């Protein structure tokens, strides 16, 4: 399975970006889909996750109210809409898939078996 993340770029603080993650096989979306990020010199951080049905979404506190995760299974794609960006959001963003997983540790990178290559988001103040 392949996950292809796109949509990163450079924006001014307060701006918006929408990240997309295309999944090569829809069956691998049958579980949690997540977004993580890694800033220079830091570890990988959970950003957002969405369950298979799309009925439940989860966010790290620092992005609540600014970021929205969504999924379009017909297009085999997961999105991360990012608004009101600030310098602390600067990082490489990775999408990940945890097919078959429906538990509560959606925030843990170890629950995800498949990862995209990352897309870089740079926010200037």
Wavefront OBJ file of the C-alpha trace (Angstrom):
o trace
v 0.000 0.000 0.000
v 1.140 3.528 -0.698
v 0.198 6.728 1.039
v 0.937 9.930 -0.816
v 0.821 13.155 1.161
v 0.627 16.499 -0.588
v -0.417 20.085 -0.078
v 2.401 21.409 2.053
v 4.044 24.738 1.413
v 5.074 28.067 2.870
v 2.477 30.431 4.312
v 2.326 33.496 6.480
v 1.072 33.207 10.026
v -2.710 33.241 10.036
v -2.900 31.536 6.680
v -4.386 28.202 5.675
v -3.340 25.033 3.920
v -5.108 21.809 3.092
v -3.118 18.611 3.153
v -4.253 15.555 1.239
v -3.304 11.928 1.661
v -4.084 9.548 -1.167
v -4.231 5.861 -0.326
v -3.536 3.333 -3.065
v -5.969 0.719 -1.746
v -9.260 1.567 -0.084
v -9.145 -1.491 2.153
v -6.260 0.099 4.017
v -8.528 2.961 5.036
v -10.741 0.590 7.019
v -9.496 1.687 10.366
v -8.008 4.825 11.770
v -6.344 7.365 9.506
v -4.070 9.853 11.191
v -1.863 12.863 10.682
v 1.374 13.318 12.589
v 4.039 15.971 12.385
v 7.700 16.287 13.169
v 9.422 19.599 13.681
v 13.208 19.920 13.303
v 14.964 18.402 16.307
v 11.745 17.049 17.810
v 9.944 13.765 17.924
v 6.909 12.766 15.895
v 3.755 14.303 17.321
v 0.140 13.224 16.923
v -1.981 15.887 15.216
v -5.342 14.377 14.289
v -7.111 11.096 13.618
v -10.387 9.942 12.153
v -12.036 6.580 12.530
v -13.231 4.358 9.693
v -16.803 5.605 9.640
v -15.665 9.184 9.900
v -17.988 9.673 12.826
v -15.227 10.383 15.325
v -12.322 12.768 15.065
v -9.543 13.486 17.524
v -7.019 16.296 17.806
v -4.043 17.311 19.834
v -5.011 20.248 22.034
v -2.754 22.706 20.222
v -4.706 22.393 16.947
v -8.259 22.073 18.227
v -10.511 24.645 16.631
v -7.968 25.341 13.872
v -7.456 22.001 12.102
v -10.093 19.671 10.679
v -9.507 16.099 9.570
v -11.896 14.519 7.107
v -12.031 11.571 4.752
v -13.495 10.829 1.350
v -13.514 7.077 0.937
v -14.836 7.340 -2.613
v -11.597 9.146 -3.480
v -9.381 7.093 -1.142
v -8.264 10.359 0.392
v -7.894 11.874 3.832
v -7.611 15.624 4.310
v -6.250 17.945 6.944
v -7.581 21.461 6.686
v -5.300 23.779 8.621
v -6.433 27.306 9.456
v -4.932 30.087 11.553
v -1.490 28.625 11.147
v 1.309 29.822 13.371
v 5.062 29.305 13.508
v 4.677 26.401 15.935
v 2.884 24.458 13.199
v 6.040 24.378 11.090
v 6.920 20.726 10.569
v 6.921 17.826 8.182
v 3.431 16.342 8.181
v 2.875 12.629 7.724
v -0.304 10.717 7.059
v -0.652 7.208 8.392
v -3.040 4.288 8.183
v -4.002 1.763 10.832
v -6.212 -0.689 8.928
v -8.389 -2.810 11.168
v -7.661 -0.739 14.259
v -10.556 0.695 16.238
v -9.063 1.110 19.684
v -8.308 4.097 21.833
v -4.594 4.514 21.182
v -5.167 6.363 17.917
v -2.634 9.002 19.034
v 0.249 6.531 19.189
v 2.460 6.205 16.091
v 2.978 2.528 16.929
v -0.662 1.800 16.078
v -0.107 2.826 12.456
v 1.352 0.314 10.031
v 1.627 2.456 6.933
v 3.084 5.917 6.462
v 3.296 8.489 3.743
v 6.472 10.268 2.823
v 5.682 13.554 4.524
v 4.922 17.007 3.234
v 6.624 20.108 4.608
v 4.673 22.993 6.092
v 6.532 26.215 6.848
v 4.785 29.074 8.596
v 6.529 32.423 8.776
v 5.621 35.049 11.329
l 1 2 3 4 5 6 7 8 9 10 11 12 13 14 15 16 17 18 19 20 21 22 23 24 25 26 27 28 29 30 31 32 33 34 35 36 37 38 39 40 41 42 43 44 45 46 47 48 49 50 51 52 53 54 55 56 57 58 59 60 61 62 63 64 65 66 67 68 69 70 71 72 73 74 75 76 77 78 79 80 81 82 83 84 85 86 87 88 89 90 91 92 93 94 95 96 97 98 99 100 101 102 103 104 105 106 107 108 109 110 111 112 113 114 115 116 117 118 119 120 121 122 123 124 125
